[in-house]
Amino acid sequence: RSGKLTPSQVAKNIIAMLEDCDKSTPPLRAIVQWDQEQIMLMAEASTARYRNKCTLSYLDGIPVCLKEEFKVVPYHHRVGTVYLGTEPETEDATVAKKLREAGAIIIGVSNMHELGTGTTGCNPNRYHKIPRNPYKPNHFTGGSSSGSAAAVAAGLCPVAIGTDGGGSVRIPASFCGVVGLKGTFGRISSHGSLPLCYSTVSVGPICTSVADAAIVYSILGEPDPLYPYGLKQPKATLSDMCAPDLKGLKLGVDWTFFKVPDAVCALPVLYSAVEHLQSLGASVVEVSLPEMEEVQVAHVVCILSEMRNFLQPDFNKHFQEMNLETRASLALASQFTALDYITANRQRTRSMRFLREIFTTVNCILTPAVATTAPRIYESDLLTGSNDFSFTVRSMRFMQLGNFTGIPGLVVPIGYSTAGLPIGFQVMAKWWDEAVLLRIGLKLEQFRYQTKKPSIYYDILA
């Protein structure tokens, strides 16, 4: 607005940086498809709007990227594979269309775990390669919205859009030290993304800050006639988000979640974060989240059954072109029966009822984000991929409840491990109450007394 910088200048910087990060050793591999001409066209249109004082929204001129799971003109809709999206896309997904209408500059599509089937982001195929964690390039980003989190953490753009069926926005946000919001199921339209797991997946932004996430959420969170799951939603609001304190809020904590073996290294900072929220006037209420093991199993049955169902033709026709990990996951999914799927959905009904009761006594539920920090990349991962199913299960431990029942979740970075890797904190709320998440998220940001600069970082405003 001040005129000191134009969207066109920023876009030129980004293009130079995209060229640089592709040539670096190792390559960042955050953005896997981009087009200089497309970026400059959007940037110049935005520059003209600023000159004429007729900007379209808070996102006008802001660089964004979208996970390759979304259709974005004119890029290939590959969804992390080598066999999909053989022709350039001619139609935008709803979120891409909304971002364009808001004046955002789409800088490209971001890397992802093949078909969203894992939580590391490891994708060794020829179009994608393995995205690197900007904090430690020999560590994974998390997945499956891997490139989205890496792009934001590395400074290439302050906003990226991901999908989250089993933590796929929140896990990479936690590993890369940025903010990740999984909206309520149906809140943000997923029309135009590959419908891999229709009953557990939500769309959400990965951003540099909670305020940025709130802005993106307020623009994208509304009904879409092309996406029936979100048609009956209440209006998205940011009510009380900027309240000076947290007085009157009751924060539910199941302390057994803070005592899992993997979380031990992060315990002091997690406890301190809870105390910080208490110091702002919130009260902590001990809650018990029942049948969590059943939730974990039932979520896996649902998400894998739906993926296997949708990808049945691909599994038969393109088996040899899939990564080994994808083949293993889909082969496992083929062992589930209709009875398993029905039983899992009965568990969903039970869990939603338990949550309804819990949310009559508390405003939100606090948990660690991921029980571990970002895992190391080994030489063999670059060639054949990684298939550590026990890690996948551990990394999703605190994520699955939100996906399984549809409640929203926000991940905010709160500190670093002794090795310098980010540690995240998660807040979940009742359906459609993203506003309370953002209110608490703003206060969690104040708790983080320092933000360490990643070892791979680009200053697009320089």
N, C-alpha and C positions, 0 to 999 in steps of 0.2 A: 504493500500500500504506500509505503514511503517513497517508492520509486528508486531506492538505492540499488535495487537488483530487479531484473525482469525474469519471468519464467523462461524466456529464450536463453538468457545467460546460464541459468541453472541447467536447462536441458543440454546445452553444449558441454557443460562440465560433466554431466552424467554420461553422455556419449563417450567422452574421453576416458572416463573411469570404467565404463563397461568394456571398452577395448583393453584397458590396462588389466582389469581383474581376470580377463580371459587368458592373458599372456603370463600372468604371475605364476610363481612356482611355490606350492601347487596352485592351479587355477581355483578361484572361489566357487565357480559353477552355481551361483545363486540364480541369476537370470539366464535361462537357456534359449530364449528366442527374443530378439529385439530388432527394431528397424529404425535406423537413423531418420529417415524421411518422415515416418509416422510420428516419431517423438517431436520433431521440429514443427510439424504442421500443428499439432495440438498446442505446443508451447507458444508459437507465434500468435495463434488465435487468442490464447489467454493473455499474452502481452498486450494485444490490442484492446482487450476488454479492460485491463487495468488502466491503460492509457485513457480510455473513454469513461472510466469510473462506472462500469456496468458489469461487475463480476457476478458470476452465477451462484456461488456459494462459498463457504469457508474453504472448500477443497479446490477452488479455482486456482490453477497453476501449480498445484501440489503433485509431486511425482508419486505414482503408485504402481504396484505390480500385482498381478493375479496369478494364483496357482494354475498350473497347466491343466488342472481338472476342469477349468471353465473355458467355454468358447469365447475367444477374443479375436476379432477381425484385425489383421489378416493372417494371424498365426495358425500353426498346425495344432489341432486339438489332440495331442498325443497321450495325455494322461500318464506320462512317465514311461510309455512303452515305445517300442520301435515299429509297431505294426498299425497303430491307430493314427488317425489324422493324416492320411496320405495327401490330402489336398488342403490348401489354405482355407481357413474358416470364413464363411460369408455372413454369419449372423452372430451377434453378441449374446452372451448370457445376460440375464437381467441385471446382475451386479455390475458387469462391464458397461452396460447401457446407462445405468444410473450414475456411474462414476464419470462417464463422458458428459452426461447432461449436467453434472455438477461442475464441469470444467477441469476435472483432474487430468493430469498428463500420464497416460498409461505408458510406462517405460519398457514393457515387455511382459512375458509370462515366466513364472518362476519354476525352478526344479521341484520335483516331488518324488517320493517313494513310488515305485512302479505300482499303478492301480491302487495306491493307498493301502497296500497290504502289510505295512510294517511301521515301526516307531523310531528307527534309526535315521532314516533318510538315505540309506545306502542304496544306490541305484547305478550299477556298473555298466549299464548298456551304452552304446556308442553315441546316442543323442544327449545323454544326460550327465553321466559320470557323477562322482560323489561330491556333493556340496560340502564346503568346509566351515567349521565353526569359527566365526571371526575372533573369538577369544583365544582359541587354541586350534590352529588349522589341522593338527593331527588328531582332532576329536570330531565326532559326529555332531550334526546340527539337531538331531531328533527329527521325527517325521509324523505324519507324511507330508505336512506343509513345510518341507525342509528349506527350499530355496526362499520361500517367503520370509521366514525368520532370519535367515542369513543375510538377505538383502537389507532388511531393516536394521539389524545389528551392525552391519558393515557401513551403514550410512548412505546406501544407494538411494533409498527412498524412506520417508517416515511412515508410510502406510503400505501394507500388503494384505491381500485377501486370501484366506485359506478355508478349508473345510475340516470339520472335526467329527469323525464317527466313533473314535476311540481315543480321543486326546490329541488329534492331529493338528490342532492349532495350539493347544496349551502345552504340549510336551516340547515342541521346538521353541516356543516362546520362552519356556523355563530354561532350556539348555543354552539358549543364545542370549539370555539376559534382557529380554524385551517383554512388552505387555501383550497378552493374548486374551481375546474375549470370545467365548463360545456363546452365541445367543441362545435363547429358548428355542426348542425345536419348532421350526416354522416361522421364526421371527424375521429372518433375512432370507429372501428367496434363493433357492438353489436351482431354479430353472436355468437350463443351459450348462449345468455341470453334469458329468456322467453319473447317472443314478445308481451308484455302486451298492449303497446300503441305505435304503430309503427311510427306515424307521429310527435310525440312531444318529444320522448325520445332521449337523447344523453348520451354518456359514458364519464366519466371524473375522474381524480385523486383527492383524498383528501390527503393533504400533510402537513408536518410541516412548509414548507416555500415555497415561490414563486419559488425559484431556483429549488427546488425538483420537483415542479409541472411542470416546464419547461422541466426538464430532462425526466420525465415520458411521457409528451405530445410529445416530439420529437421522442421518441421510439415507442409510440403506434399510433400516428397520421399519418396514411397512408392508401391508398386504400386496400381493402380486396376483392378478387374475390368472396368470399362467402357472401358479404354484398353489394348489388347493390346500396344502397343509397349514398355510399361514393366513387364510382368508378371514378367520374369526378373531384375530388377535386384537387386544386392546391397544390404544395408541401408545407408541413409544414415547416416554417422557424422560427428562433428566431432573425430576423434582428433587429438591433438597441436596443435589449433588455437591454443591459448593457450601453447604452448611459449615460453620466454623468448627464444630465439634461433632462427636458421635453420641451425644446425650440421648437417652431413650432407646438406643439400639441394643438388642440382645444377640450376642454372638454365640452360636452353638459350637461346642468343641467335643469331639469324641477323642479323648486323650490316647486311646489305644492306637489311633492313626499316627500319633507322634512317636510311637515307640517301636516301629518296625525296624528291623536290623539295618536296612539300607540307609535309613534317615539319621542314624546316630551322628554322623559328621555335621549334619545341619541343625541338630537339635537346639543348641544355644541360641542361634539366630532366630529360629522359628518361635521358641518360647518368648524371646525378647519382642518379637513382632506382635504377639498376642498382648503382652504387657503394655506395649505402646498404644494399641487400640483401646485398652482399658483406661489408660491415662487420659484419653480424650473423652471419657464419659460413658463409653460403652460398657455393658456388663457381660461377663462370660458365663454361659450356662452350660453345664456338662450334659451332653446328650449321648444317647446310644444309637448308633446306626445299625439296625438289625439285619441279619442274613446277608452280610457283605460278601461272603464266599459264594453264596448262591447267586448274588448279583453279578459277580465276576464271571462265573461259568455261563450264566444265562445271556449276558451281554455278548460273550464270544460266540455262543451258539447263534444268536440273532444276526450279528454283523457278518459272520462268515457264511451263514446259510444264505443270506440275501446277496452277498457278493458272488457266491458260487452260482446261485440261480441266475443272476444277471449275466455273469461271465461264462455260462455253460458253452455257448457257441465258440467263444474265444479259446476256452480251455481245450476244446476238441480240435479247433482249426489252427491255433497259433501257439500250441503248447511248447514247441521247440524254440520259439522266439521270446518266450517269457524268461525272466530271471529265475534262478533256481529256487529262491525263497518264495516267490509268487506261486510257483508250481506246488511247492510243499504245502503252503497255506490253503490253496484251493483243493489239493488232494485230501488234506485233513477235513476240510469243510464237507467233502462228499460223503464222509462217514456219518454226518448228522442225519437224523430221520425227521419226518414230519412230526412225529410224537415229541422229539426233542424240542423242535421249534415251538410247538403249541405249549409245552410245559414251560419253556423259557418265557413266553409271553404271559403266562399265568403269574410267573414270578414278577414280571414287570408291573402287573396290576397290583400285586401285594406291596411292592416297593414304593409305588406311587402313593398308596394309601398310608404307608408308614411316614413318608415325607410330608404328606398333608397334615398329619398329626404333629410332626416335629415343628413344622412352620407355623403352627398356632402358638408355639411357645418361644420361638426365636425368629429373628429376621434373616439370619444367614447361617451357613455352616463353614467353618474354617478348617482347612487341611493343608499339609505340605502340597506342593505342586507335583513334583516327581520325587520319589524316594532316593534317587541317585542323581549325580551330575552326569554331564555328557560323556558317553563311553569313548574309548580310544579307537582310532581307525588302524587296522593292521594291514600289512602289505597284501595279504591274500584277499582282503575285502575289495580291493581295487580291481581285482581280476574276476572273482567269482561271486562277490557279494557276501553278505553276512546273514546268518540264520540262527540267531540265539533266541530261541522261543522263550526261555526263562527270563531273559532281559525284557522281551516284549511284554510279558505278563507283569513283571515288576514295574515297568515304566507306566503301565496303564492303571495301576492299583487305585489311584485316587481320581482317575478320570472317568471310569466306567459308569459310576452312579449318575453323573450328569448326562451322558449319552443315552443310557438305558431308560431313564425316566423323563428326559427332555428338559431338565432344569438348566438355567444358565450358569456359567462359571467364568471367573476372571482370574488370570494368573499375572502376578506382579513380581518383578525381581526384588529381592530384599537383601542380597549380600553375595558373598563369594566363598568358595571352599578354600582350604589352605593351598590347593593347587591353582587357584585363580579362576576357577570355573563358576559360572553364575548359579545361584540358588533361588528358586521361586517359591511363592506362597499362593495358595488358591482360596478364593472365596466363592461359595455357591449360594444362590438364593432361590426363592420359590419362582414358579413359572411367571414369566413376563416382568419380573422385578429386577431388570438389569440396572435400574437407577440406583438401587441400594449397593449393588456391587461396585459401581463407579464411585459412589460416595466414599465407601470404605477403601477402595483402591487408591484414591487421591491421598488419603491419610497414610496408607502403607508406603507410598512414594516418599513421604516426608521422613519416614523411619529410616530409609536407606541413606545413611550419612555420606556415602560416596558412590560415585559411578565410575568404575574403572573403564578406561578407553580400551576397546578391543585391539588386538595386535593387527587385525586387518580393518582399517577404517578409512573411509573416504569423506572428505568434507565438501559436499556439493555446493555449499554457499561461498566457498573460498574464491 
